[in-house]
């Protein structure tokens, strides 16, 4: 069954129903105040029994709405529309007993119509518009006229008092409508903008996920295709290394050893890709002390960049918290360190600081930094500043850190260079006790 595209998300619908609840409270209080002013200030003999009965029914409706908001059942468009129809019935009853179309507050019919047009589909809006016009028109012919004031017996005086009462009602109506627009309508518009923002973020996340799936599929295919030639290269390199051991071939022997190690690194990386795709050996993450894990990562990185200079500063709490040591996380940290070493191999710094629940890593270099247009695309699509780069390293790093519940931020340093700040959740003592 296809979802209704016009249906409001449950959280948004509940917020709208809550605002409708608040608006009804204001309506009840405003109507009660108007009745009190009409009787005490203008000495109008208003029909109290039907007016109080109408207000009582509106109070009962609001009580039921409040109880409804305490439940966990979803709120649909039809339920909100029925509530608005009941509001129309309530204000029509109030207007019927207080002068009909001559009541200065009759503009109140616009409020349910504005709310309907703001949050509900077009069909509901047209129905509400037709109903509001019909009720307003009927009040021209069917109403209980406002009784004459007991304070004035002269016709002119009566007309003057009635006019002043009407003007006061118009002023009060304007104040009320201004407050309604400032509070209720602005709140509804904000909720709609917030919903649109979340929908846009969800669409963007879906596009990123599609791109990641495509990259994963291509990587798995490349791993399968490159496995055989890399295996052949490893065998040949090992055979050549054993063959050229005689004196005079020391330099060739050393270079063949380097070549064999580099091929082994490529095979290991392809093995990780295959494991992620569900083929070959699959190594799940395991717990490891934060300090020990960082030592392992740095040791592996130094093997790849033996000539790079790295200044480290470790500020961790004791006893050490545990981290889930996933290979994808390790590869992410290696990629970030590699980028820093490529930018400035003689000036790479790493600062690690962790508490019982969170690890913060700051990796910085003294390279040229990143352009503003590159900053705007980080984490959204592959970008690179290297002529030979593919641009997927930092893109996948963003995705990996987010998937593991962390956050990655990139900024330029004041005197040149780039700083990457990574925060990751840790398995603190309380979480370890639960697991």
N, C-alpha and C positions, 0 to 999 in steps of 0.2 A: 504493500500500500504506500503510495507516494505521499510525503508530508505536504501539508498545506503551506504554500509559499507565503500566504498572507497572515498566517498565524504568528502571533507574537511569542517570542521565547518566554518560558514560564517566569523567569526572574523579572523580565521587563514587564510582563502582564501584572505581576504582583505589585510592582512599584506603582503602576498606573492605578490599580485598585486601591492601594493605600492612599494615593493622592485624591482619588474620588471620595474616599472615606473622610479625609480632612476637609475637602470642599463641602461635603454635606454637613459637617459640624458647623462650618462657617455659615452655611445657608440657614440652618436651624437657629443658630444664635442671632443672625441678622434678622430673620423673620420675627423671632420673639421680641427683639429690641424694637422693631418697627411697630409691632402690635402694642407694646408698652408705651411708646412715645405717642402713638395715635390716640390712645385712651387717656393718658395723663396730661399731655401737653395740648392736644387739639380736642380733647373731650369727645372723641368719636365713639359712638355706641356700636362697636364692632361685634359681629356674631362670634362670641368666644367659643362656644362648644364645638362647632365644626373646625374652627381654626386650631384649637388645641388638639382636637382629634387628629388632624392632618400632621401637626408637628409631632404628636406621639407616634404616629405610624412611621414618620421619617426617622425618629429616634430608634424605633424597633428595627427598621431596615439597616440603620448604621450599626446597631448592636449585632445583628446577624452577619453583616459584612466583617466586623471585627473578629467574630468567632470564625468566620470563613478564612480569614487571613492567618489564623493560628493553626490551620490544618496544613497538610503537605500535598494535597491534591492540586493538580495543575489548574491554572486559570485560563479559560478560553476566551475567544473574541465574543462569542454569544453571551457568556456570563456578564462581561463588562457592558455589552449593549443592553441587556435586560436591566441592569442596574441603572443605566442612563434613562431608559424608558420609565422606570419607576420614579426617577427624579422629575421627569417631565410631568408625570401624573401628579406628583406632590405639589410642584409649583403651580400647576394649572388649578388645583383645588384652592391653594392660597389666593391666587389672583381672582378666582371666581367669587370668593367671599369678600374681596377688598377692592371692588370697583372695576374688575375686568381689564379691558384694554386701556382704561384711563389710569391704571396704577403706574406710578413712575418707575417701578422696578420691573416692568414687563420685558425690558431688554434682556432679562436673565435667561430667556429662552435661547439666547445665542451661546451660552456657556456649554450646555450639553452638545450643541451642534459643533462648536469649536473643538471640543475634546474628541468627538466622534471623527471629525475630519482629520485630526492630528494622528490618531493611533489606529483607527479601524479601516477596513477596506472600503472601496467606493460605494458599494451597494448599501452598506450600513449608513453611510453619510447621506445618500439621497433619501433614504427612508426617514432618517431623523429630520432632514430639512423639510420634507413634506409634512411630517407630523407636527413640527414646531409651527409651521405656517398655518396648518389647520387649527391647532389649538388657539393660536393668537387671533385668528380670524373669528373663531367661534365666540371668543370673549367679547367681541364687539356687540353681539346679539344676546348672549346668555351670561349674565353676571348679577351679583347682588351689589347695587350702587352703594358707594360710600355714604353713610348717613351724614346729615348736616351737623355742623358743630353746635353744641349747646351754648357756646359762649356768645354767638352772634345772632341777632334777630333781624337786623337790617340787611337787605339783600346785598348792598354794596360791601358792607363789612364782611358778610359771609363769603362773597366772591373773593375779597382781598385775602381773607384767611385761608380759603381753599387754594388760592394761587400760591401763597407763601408756603403752604404745606407741600404743594406739588414741586415747587422749586427746591425746597429742602430735600424732598425725596430724590430729585434728579441729582443734587449735589452728593447725597449719600450714595446713590447708585454709581456715580462716577468714581468716588473714592474706593468703593468696593471693587469695581471693575479694574481700576488701576492696580489695586493690590492683587487681584486675581491674575492679571497678566504678569505681574512681576514675580509672583510666587508659583502659581500652579502651572501656567503655560510655559514659563521659562524652565521649570522643572521637567515638564513633559518633553520639551525640545531638547534639554540636556540628556534625558534618558534615551531619546531617539538617536542623538549624535553619538552617545556612548555605545549604543547597540551597533550603529553603522561602523564605528571604529573597531569594535570587536570582530564584526563580520569581515572587515577589510584585513585585520590581522590574521583571522582564520584562513582567508583565501590566500594571503601571502605565505602563511605557513604550509598550506597544502601545495602551493607551487614549489616551495623549497623542498618539501618531502618528495615531490615527483622528480625534482632534479637530483636529489640524493639517491633515489631508487635507480634512476638512469645511470648515475655514476657508479653505483654499486654493481649494476648489471654489466656495465662495460669493464669494470675492474675484475669481476669474476671471469669474464670471457678472456681478458688479457692474461690473467693468471693461468688459465687453462692453456692458452696458446703459447705462453712463454716458458711453461714448465719443461717441455722437452728440449728446446735449444739451450736453456740454462743448464740442464742436466748434462747435456753433451759437452758444453763448455767446461763444466766442473771436472768431468772425467779427463778431458784433454789437458786441462791445466795441471791436474794432479800427475798425469803421465809425463808431461813435459818437465814438471818440477823434479820428478824422480830421475828423469833421463839426463838432465843437465846438472849434475852434481860434481862433475870433475873440476879441478882447479882451473881458473880462468873464466868460469861461467858464474862467478859469485853474484854479479850484478843481475844477470838474467834470472838466476835462481831466486833472488830476492824479489824481483818484479813479478815472477810467476806466482810466488807466494801471496803477494798483494792481490794479484788478479783472482786467485782462488778464493781468498777471503771475501773479496767484493762480490763474487758470484754467489758465495754462500749467503751473504747478506741479502742479495736479491731473492734467492730461493726462500729464505726465511720470511721476507716480506710477502712474497706470493703465497706462502703457506698460511700466513695470517689472513690474507684476503680470502683464500679458499675456505678457511675455517669460519669466517664471518658469513660466507655464502652457504654454509651448511655442508661443505665437502672437506675432505681431508681431516686433519686433527683440529678439534674444537676445544680451545682452552677458555674456560669461563674465568671471570674475575675471582680473585681470592683476597682474603684479608691480609694486610701487611701494615706494620708500624709506619707512620708517616716518614720519619727520618730514614728508616731503612729503604723505603720505597724511593725516596728522592735520591739516595746514594746509588741505587740500582739504575735509575734513569740517567744520572750524571755520568756514571761509569760507562754506560752504553753510548752516551753522546760523545764522551771523550775518545772513544774508539773510532768514531766516525770523523771527529774533528780534533785530531791530536795536537794540532798547532794553534788552535784557538785559545785565547786567554779568557777565562771565566772567573769573575770575582763573586764569591757566594757569601751570603749572610743568612744564617739559620737562627730563627728566634722562636723556637717551639716550646710548648709547655710540657712539663713532666707530671705524671707519666704520659707517654705519648698516646694520642688517639690513633685509631686504626682507619685505614682507607681501603676502598675496594680497588685493588690493583688490576685494572683491565688493560689488555694490550692496546685497545683503541685509545685509552687515556695516555698511556706511555707514548704511543706514536704521535699523539697531539702535542705533548710537551716537547718531544724531539723535533717536530716540525717547527715549533715556535723558536726553539733554541737554534735550529739550523738557519732560520730566517735572520735571526739576530747576528749569528756568526757570519753569514753572507754579507750583511750590511756593514759590520765593523768587527772583523775577527780579532782585533787587539783590544776591544773594549766592550765586553759583554758582561752584564751583571745579573745575578739572580738573588732575589731576597725572598725567603720563605718564612711565613709566620702562621702559626696555627693555635687555635684554642681547642676546647674539648669537642666542638661541633663543626668547625669550619677551618679550611686551609686557604691561605691567601698567598699566591705566587706573583711576584713582580719581576718580569724579564725585560731588560732594557738594553739598548745599543746606542752607538753614537754615529749611526749612518745618516743618510740624507732625510729620513723621515718619509711620511706619506702625504701625497697631495690631498686636497679637500675632496675632490671628486672620487678618489679611491676610498676615503673614509666613509662616504655616503653609501658605498656599495658593499662594505665589509659585512660578511655574514649573510648577505642576500643573494649574491651570485659570485662565481669564481672571478677573482681579479688578481693581477700580478704586475709587478714592476720590473721583473727580470726578463730579458730578451728570450731566454730559453725556458722560462717557467710556464707551467700550465695553469697556475692560479687556483688550484683546488686545495692546497694545504691549509690556508687560513679559513677557507670556506668550510672544509670538513672539521676543522678545529672548533669553530663556532657550533656546528651541529652536534659534535660529540660532547662538548661541555654542557650544552643545553640538555641533551638527552640524559646526562648523568646528574642533572639537577643543579648545575653550577652556572657561572656567568663569566663571560670573556669580554673585556673592554680594551680598546686600542686607542692610544693617544700619542701625539707628538710631544717630545720633550722641549724644554725652553731653549736650550743651547744646541739643538740639533739631535736627531735620533728619534727612535720609536720606543714606547713603553707599552707592554702588554700586561694587563692585570687579570689574573684568573682566580676565581673563588670556587671552592669545591666543598660540598658537605662531607663531613667525616662521621665515622661510627664512634660517637662518644661513649663514655662509660655507661650511661643510662640505656643507650640503644644496644650496646653489646650485651647488657644484662638481659634485655628482652629477647635478643636473638640467640 
